[in-house]
Each structure stands twice: as C-alpha cells, then as structure tokens.
C-alpha cells in the first residue's frame, strides 16, 4: 500500500477470516520503513476486464458478536449501562474455559461478512465512546479486533484484525526545518522564538500537535490579521482567505439551528488545514527577524 504525505497519522489495517475451530485470535501487522523522499514503486495496473458476471447479493449472517478489548474492571462497570438490542455489552464463552466481553447489536443483522460487522461495530463503539465521554469523562477505552460470526450456511467463523498507526511526515517540511536560519537550523530558531515571543508561543499553542479543527483554522486566520491582514501582507488572495474563513465559520457553529452559509466552493478540511498552516508558518517567519523580549525565560525553581 502506498501512503501519500499527510499531516496526521494514517491507520493501516488488515483482516483475515478463519474457521472458528482454529486457534487464531489475533494478527500482528509490521511496517517496513521507507526513508523520506524515497519513492514507493507503484505496481502496474492489471488490464481492464469487461464486467459480464451478474452480481448476486450475498445472504446475511445468522449471528455475530464483536470481541471487546479493554480494561476488565471498566468493561464490568459499563456493561450494565448498555443492555438493549441495539447495543448490548455482556460476557460470553468464546474461548475454551474463558469468558470474554462481547458486543451484540441488531445492526449486525444486515451484514453478510465479518468485515462488514467490524465496520458496524467500530461505528457503535464510537457512539458508545461519545456517551461515556459526556457522562463519565472517559477517553476512548474500547476496541474491536475480532468478530465471531455464523454465516448463512451455518458455518462458525472468526474474522480477526490488526492495525498500526503510521506517522507520514512531510519531507519538504523536514528539509525546511533543517535549513539554516542564521547560525542554526530553522527548528532551533522557532523554538527559541517561542520562549522570547509570547505571540509566537500562543500561535503554536493554538495550532497544537495534531490536525486542526475548523475552529482552529478560523482562529489562526484571525490571529494573523483576518482577511484584511492576509491581503495586506500578500499571504493569499481575498477569494482564498474568504472561502476558508467562511467555511470554517460554518462548521465551527454546529450547535446552531441556522449555521452561517457556506461559500460556493468550500474547501475540504485537509485543504483548510494546509491553508492555515501555510499562513501560520509565513506569519512566524515574519516575526523571527524582529523577535521582541516579551516573555521571561523559563527557569527551574
């Protein structure tokens, strides 16, 4: 699989379906490191073939249970909270002489394969996490990597999955941080600016250490001077800046019944992230040559 450069971790996963009588309960996925800037060979596409076979719908499964992974005491405490046909957490004997925590749901009934059940189970777990976060201040605590299911023929099967999170860095960004800025690399210059310039420190704190939300995109645009300020220093055109800011303003008001209107061609969240990061890097660069001493140096006390 070839993964393009992105600004957040990429989740790679694979699954395998085996007979329930086997001892396979999990997988282990390993990644091969590809050095930054090294092209990935792209295999040639197979010749196109005409589709002549008639597509026959697959029969739905008879039963499925998602094996839950999580802290034992936490699972025991939340199980009584979810006890309905749509989402039921309970203990069930799946492995020999061992009870496991499983998720059952009526939503599995329309699935035809274990992979389909996995996708539905992931969505259900996401909704459960949202409820637990609101009522109990829980961070995500559950995951599903195994589905025990019975197909339409009555065969007992098991679909297991493993995933890895891969950080795909920007080779262009790394080269930029390594480049000379005076007598030191740019990364060091920006780091030192954070300790001497309150506004640079606030700007990077606003950005954070992961992908930007629409609210962060909106705030970054305002931080660098809004649409007028962006035009004044030539960071972007009015059309570009207005489109991103208007889109961010729309999506940051999800709780309103009548949200601000979207522009004619709204950017995607990835495009908006790229735009906001570009603005922020140029704005920080403009302050590096004239960094004021507006913050006390950090010290141990």
Phi, psi and omega in degrees: 000134178259130181247124179283160179296129178223173184258016178210162181301147177252132180266120176252132181219158176216154181228160173214142179248129182229166175294147184293344180280348180284168180265010181280116178239357181197168178235165175226114181262133177241148180249142174263124183290131175244116184301144181301134180088352178273122182291144175271128178295131180258117181295150179294141179287141178292154179299142181295141178240145180287136178274112181241341182286142178280131181281121180252123180302137178283143178290148183284159182286163179270326182199151174207144174224134180265122179285122185269139174249127181176176181290131187303311183292328178291316178300318180296326183282330183265344181305316180295345181279341184231094185218064178222168181299329182285331178201108180233125176256125183206169176268141181209143180280103177253315177266153181299126178060027181212125175274145180232155174276130182229161174246126173247149180203142175293342179291342177288342190297335182268359181280154179243346180220165177296326178296322178294321178296320178303314181297317179293318180298319177302318180294319179295316179299322177299318179293321177298318178299321179297320179292315180295325178295319182290314187269333188236000183062027178281140165274168180307127188233350185242152173210161180232123178231008181209134176238124173260124186213160178241123183280181184297336180274356181089009180278132178275124184231167178221126176251120182244153185220149169223149182224153172226150177258123183244122174277117180256106186274158176275115178296327178294318180294319178296319178297323179294317180293331179281340185295154184289135173230091189076238182258008183217168179291157182301323180304317179293322180296316179293320179300315180293326178297327179298328182277339184256338185239111181303320184291322176295318178298316179295322181296315180288328175295322177297319178295319181076196186242023178212198180296153182271140171277169178297324178296320178293320177301313181299314183293325178295319177300317179292324182298323183273006174118006181071185182300317180297317180294322178296318179294321184298320182264357174078027180286332182195170177278163177301320181298315181295309184296317181295320181296316181291316182295319180293321178293316178298321179296325178294310187281341179278356179247050183295336182279349182279142176293322178242098182279155175305147185292151175275155174288174183299317180234079184293141177286158173284168180295326177293320178295320179294321176300314181298319180296312183295320179295320177299317177300313186295320179295320179292322179294316178297318179302323181291340182262348184293327183282339181226058181282118179279157175271083183249007178223143177285139177301142179291141179217157177271132178219000000 
